[in-house]
Amino acid sequence: MAEILLNILIVAACILLILVVLIQDSKGGGLTSSFGASNQILGVRRTNDFLEKATWAFAVAVIVLSMASAVIGGPSTGSTTSTSVSKQQADQLPTPDQPQQQPTQGQQQGGGQPQQPQQ
């Protein structure tokens, strides 16, 4: 449940970060030139300061939430699957104190077709 909440917060912070970056005044004018009335009310300098602080805040929020998600989530299921397969293969290997079993008539070491006796 906590992982889902963190993922929702990460997506929301990313969307807000994208919007704040798009609104910022760039060399080409940005989207703030479209909002001329807001610059007259708040002043250009105040708007730019607010947008810069908001950009840093959302960027830090995305980083912190991503790290928290990684810590809470733990290892992925893919790594545990490969580990369990490796453990199963290791469990099947003979240990030095156990005698090796001789293959029966139908089983051959290394797989493949049974070998025919040479005549």
C-alpha positions in Angstrom: 0.0 0.0 0.0 2.9 2.4 0.8 4.5 1.6 -2.5 1.4 2.6 -4.4 1.1 5.8 -2.5 4.7 6.7 -3.1 4.3 5.9 -6.8 1.3 8.2 -7.0 3.3 11.0 -5.3 6.2 10.5 -7.6 4.0 10.8 -10.7 2.3 13.9 -9.3 5.6 15.6 -8.5 6.9 14.8 -12.0 3.9 16.3 -13.6 4.1 19.4 -11.5 7.9 19.7 -12.2 7.2 19.5 -15.9 4.6 22.3 -15.7 6.8 24.5 -13.6 9.7 24.1 -16.0 7.5 24.9 -19.0 6.1 28.0 -17.4 9.6 29.4 -16.6 11.0 32.3 -18.7 13.6 31.0 -21.1 15.7 32.7 -23.7 12.9 32.2 -26.2 10.3 33.8 -23.9 8.7 30.6 -22.5 5.1 30.3 -21.5 5.4 33.2 -19.0 5.1 35.7 -21.8 1.5 34.4 -22.4 0.7 35.3 -18.8 1.5 39.0 -18.9 -1.1 39.9 -16.4 0.4 37.7 -13.7 3.8 39.4 -14.2 2.2 42.8 -13.6 0.5 41.7 -10.4 3.4 39.8 -8.8 6.3 41.4 -10.6 8.7 39.6 -13.0 11.4 39.1 -10.4 9.1 37.6 -7.8 7.6 35.2 -10.4 11.0 34.0 -11.5 12.1 33.5 -7.9 9.0 31.5 -7.1 9.3 29.3 -10.2 13.0 28.6 -9.5 12.3 27.6 -5.9 9.3 25.5 -7.0 11.5 23.7 -9.6 14.2 22.8 -7.0 11.5 21.7 -4.5 9.8 19.4 -7.0 13.1 18.0 -8.2 14.2 17.2 -4.7 10.8 15.7 -3.9 11.1 13.4 -6.9 14.6 12.2 -5.8 13.6 11.7 -2.2 10.4 9.9 -3.1 12.2 7.7 -5.6 14.8 6.7 -2.9 12.0 6.0 -0.4 10.2 3.8 -2.9 13.4 1.8 -3.5 14.0 1.3 0.2 10.4 0.3 0.9 10.0 -1.8 -2.2 13.1 -4.0 -1.5 14.5 -6.3 -4.2 12.6 -6.8 -7.3 10.9 -10.2 -8.0 13.1 -10.8 -10.9 16.2 -11.1 -8.8 14.6 -13.4 -6.2 13.5 -15.7 -9.0 17.0 -16.0 -10.5 18.4 -16.5 -7.0 15.9 -19.3 -6.2 16.8 -21.0 -9.5 20.5 -20.8 -8.7 19.8 -22.1 -5.3 17.9 -25.1 -6.7 20.7 -25.9 -9.1 23.2 -25.6 -6.2 21.1 -27.9 -4.1 21.1 -30.6 -6.8 24.9 -30.6 -7.1 26.6 -33.5 -5.1 28.6 -32.6 -2.1 32.0 -34.1 -1.5 30.7 -36.4 1.3 28.0 -37.8 -0.8 28.9 -40.5 -3.4 28.0 -39.6 -7.0 25.2 -41.6 -8.4 25.9 -43.6 -11.6 23.4 -42.8 -14.4 20.9 -45.5 -15.0 20.3 -47.1 -18.4 17.8 -44.4 -19.5 19.8 -41.4 -18.1 22.9 -40.1 -19.7 25.2 -37.4 -18.4 25.1 -34.2 -20.5 21.8 -35.0 -22.1 21.4 -36.0 -25.7 20.9 -39.4 -27.3 21.9 -42.5 -25.5 25.3 -43.8 -26.7 25.3 -47.0 -28.7 28.0 -49.5 -27.9 30.6 -49.6 -30.7 31.0 -52.8 -32.6 
